[in-house]
Amino acid sequence: MRKYVIRRLLGMIPTLAIISIIVFVVIQLPEGDIVTSTLDQLSATGVDLSDDRIQNLRAQYNLDQPLPVQYLAWIGNFITGDMGFSYLYAQPVNELVWERLGYTLLITTCALLFTWVLALPIGIYSAVRQYSVADYAFTTIGLIGLATPNFLVALILMYFGYTWFGLSFGGLFSPEYLNVPWSWGRFRDMLAHLWIPVVVIGTSGMAITMRLMRANLLDELKKPYVITARAKGVPPLKLLLKYPVRIAINPFISTIGLLLPALISGEAIVGVVLNLPTTGPLLVQSLITQDMYLAGSLIMMLSVLTVVGMLLSDLLLAWVDPRIRYERA
Amino acid sequence: MSELRELSPSRLAWLRFRRHRLAILAACFLVVLYTLAAFCEFISPYTPEQRNVRAINAPPMDIRFVDAQGQFHFRPFVYDLKLTINPDTWMREYEEDSSTPYPLRFFAKGVPYELWGLVPAERHLFSVDPRGPGYIHWFGTDSLGRDMFSRVLYGARVSLSIGIVGVGLTLFLGILLGGFAGYLGGIVDSVVQRITEVLQSIPTLPLWMALSAALPTAWSPITTYFGVTLILSLFGWTTLARQVRGRFLAMREEDFVVAARLLGANDSRVIFRHMLPSFSSHIITTATLAVPAMMLGETALSFLGIGLRAPVVSWGVLLQQAQNYQVIVMTPWLLLPGAFIVVTVIAFNLLGDGLRDAADPYSSLSEK
């Protein structure tokens, strides 16, 4: 097991390296760089810098170096925790991202748990009562959930929340708790706001997980050992939960890997609609204003989050399923 | 049984497909929708940029057959909208004025347009006499007084085609890379596999966002359109490539492939003549199920303002107007493009499910 964990950990390194190269290329794509845009802004205010100063500026940001060197400088700083300087906010990226990343992680994790807590029993029920009215109803709801973009769910929820209950959604805190230190009241206030994005983001993954659980369990239920157990008089509920569900749940865990990028993607856009203090709105802002250090760091952090999440799901799977071989085949 | 009837594989597939009522329904719906989108200039009563300053943020109008006196009219009509400003909120409020009906005219001359940008024409499927004061806004209007029905139809053209074009590109990349990986094996295989894994572990939306934000704003609408489509398919091919690779690996050892190779067929003939046809139905199914992802991707990007941009009308661009709850509560009809997205995506999913069953030669006809 330990060997397996170490091998998976090492396997992450090339993946992250390739991702970082992709991210670096992407943030280099727009024309111009931080110096040219600074110069533009300065010359707009009537200040013209001498060529020497420009060269110094370029050197300061490593822009006079060839691209591979720039990449190494960027990734080297990134690993040591220096993510560069946000042009838009005139602050080091470090100070901007961590809190927001925390909220993103919180919301995504809750959304994942929400998806599971709901999809698991529904999937089991749909499999056991196949072709029942409820089965069809859940399938239909799942289908609609799959087809509705996250942000549309958020918009519709906002509409009904306002017209029916007079609530105005948005944000993660009430105004009075916005900029105060953490307290019990602030925590409770956050919980009261948290469920909305969690539900909105969770719905998209619900359909897939539900159908997967249903299909897996249906396959298991047909197997001879279930019939044997039933013939021997094992109580139905005990039989169901003790054997087929335990086996059917395995692919369920392995889909965290598929679900996680989708959830993080979903969070990015729902964060904008619901005005959450997460990475999503910051990313959109930074991309529109081409604040590329900020954008690159954010995409990189979200990718790291996903890769680590996938690793955890693989480890969880290996722990749950004794049939997984740790050694290389 | 008097005699054995012989059915071709495609006939069998059709029989299996026909059993899926929902899939048939979805297919019909999509055909109608694509036809509407193809002829949107003719079907919509206005052009998408045309402003009606007398009906700004007007709610959807009812098309009526029965008037306020209970009289039935064979020719449908709409009532005029009377605008009042609410003295408390300063909001525009519209009220139907049943004293002035505007009858609908069919195939009548209206705003001139060019069909597909080529054929000049001025007849519309339905309209209200543009020389009079009347107007028809079946889906209401937006904050600039532009007709939502016309805009939804024009948007359908962009949103629906981006799904197809994007999937075309995805198919190309997926089959090419997956095919190479599966057929050649070895280093090529492990490189493609590695890339696939990496791409699948990146959250796509942030990367899509970054790439499409990098598209120069100076690009013409059509270039941006293809740029966005390319970006969407750049990360969409991985699933398909994995499937194609798996199939190729399995099929490489099949008797008929070995036989073809022994008979001296070269690689491309083996691939295109013998291997591809045997799972083309599978590819079609996967492609159908991939269309919604493309459409949702475009919608998300345009909604955030970094996909397609303003002069282009797509469902995502239209939804961009409805970003905060004040707008949604005041003018909920701006969410109508969203309803179109949902229904279209559901239709594609149902169609894909039906096709999957039809394409599977082992699913029996008698079952259920």
Boltz contact constraints between the chains, C-beta under 6 A:
constraints:
  - contact:
      token1: [A, 15]
      token2: [B, 198]
      max_distance: 6.0
  - contact:
      token1: [A, 18]
      token2: [B, 198]
      max_distance: 6.0
  - contact:
      token1: [A, 19]
      token2: [B, 202]
      max_distance: 6.0
  - contact:
      token1: [A, 26]
      token2: [B, 210]
      max_distance: 6.0
  - contact:
      token1: [A, 26]
      token2: [B, 211]
      max_distance: 6.0
  - contact:
      token1: [A, 29]
      token2: [B, 214]
      max_distance: 6.0
  - contact:
      token1: [A, 30]
      token2: [B, 214]
      max_distance: 6.0
  - contact:
      token1: [A, 143]
      token2: [B, 346]
      max_distance: 6.0
  - contact:
      token1: [A, 147]
      token2: [B, 342]
      max_distance: 6.0
  - contact:
      token1: [A, 147]
      token2: [B, 345]
      max_distance: 6.0
  - contact:
      token1: [A, 147]
      token2: [B, 346]
      max_distance: 6.0
  - contact:
      token1: [A, 148]
      token2: [B, 342]
      max_distance: 6.0
  - contact:
      token1: [A, 149]
      token2: [B, 296]
      max_distance: 6.0
  - contact:
      token1: [A, 149]
      token2: [B, 299]
      max_distance: 6.0
  - contact:
      token1: [A, 151]
      token2: [B, 303]
      max_distance: 6.0
  - contact:
      token1: [A, 152]
      token2: [B, 338]
      max_distance: 6.0
  - contact:
      token1: [A, 155]
      token2: [B, 328]
      max_distance: 6.0
  - contact:
      token1: [A, 158]
      token2: [B, 325]
      max_distance: 6.0
  - contact:
      token1: [A, 158]
      token2: [B, 328]
      max_distance: 6.0
  - contact:
      token1: [A, 159]
      token2: [B, 328]
      max_distance: 6.0
  - contact:
      token1: [A, 159]
      token2: [B, 332]
      max_distance: 6.0
  - contact:
      token1: [A, 162]
      token2: [B, 325]
      max_distance: 6.0
  - contact:
      token1: [A, 162]
      token2: [B, 329]
      max_distance: 6.0
  - contact:
      token1: [A, 261]
      token2: [B, 203]
      max_distance: 6.0
  - contact:
      token1: [A, 264]
      token2: [B, 203]
      max_distance: 6.0
  - contact:
      token1: [A, 265]
      token2: [B, 203]
      max_distance: 6.0
  - contact:
      token1: [A, 265]
      token2: [B, 204]
      max_distance: 6.0
  - contact:
      token1: [A, 265]
      token2: [B, 205]
      max_distance: 6.0
  - contact:
      token1: [A, 268]
      token2: [B, 205]
      max_distance: 6.0
  - contact:
      token1: [A, 268]
      token2: [B, 206]
      max_distance: 6.0
  - contact:
      token1: [A, 269]
      token2: [B, 300]
      max_distance: 6.0
  - contact:
      token1: [A, 283]
      token2: [B, 206]
      max_distance: 6.0
  - contact:
      token1: [A, 284]
      token2: [B, 304]
      max_distance: 6.0
  - contact:
      token1: [A, 287]
      token2: [B, 209]
      max_distance: 6.0
  - contact:
      token1: [A, 287]
      token2: [B, 210]
      max_distance: 6.0
  - contact:
      token1: [A, 287]
      token2: [B, 213]
      max_distance: 6.0
  - contact:
      token1: [A, 295]
      token2: [B, 210]
      max_distance: 6.0
  - contact:
      token1: [A, 299]
      token2: [B, 206]
      max_distance: 6.0
  - contact:
      token1: [A, 299]
      token2: [B, 210]
      max_distance: 6.0
  - contact:
      token1: [A, 302]
      token2: [B, 203]
      max_distance: 6.0
  - contact:
      token1: [A, 302]
      token2: [B, 206]
      max_distance: 6.0
  - contact:
      token1: [A, 303]
      token2: [B, 202]
      max_distance: 6.0
  - contact:
      token1: [A, 306]
      token2: [B, 201]
      max_distance: 6.0
  - contact:
      token1: [A, 306]
      token2: [B, 203]
      max_distance: 6.0
  - contact:
      token1: [A, 307]
      token2: [B, 201]
      max_distance: 6.0
  - contact:
      token1: [A, 310]
      token2: [B, 201]
      max_distance: 6.0
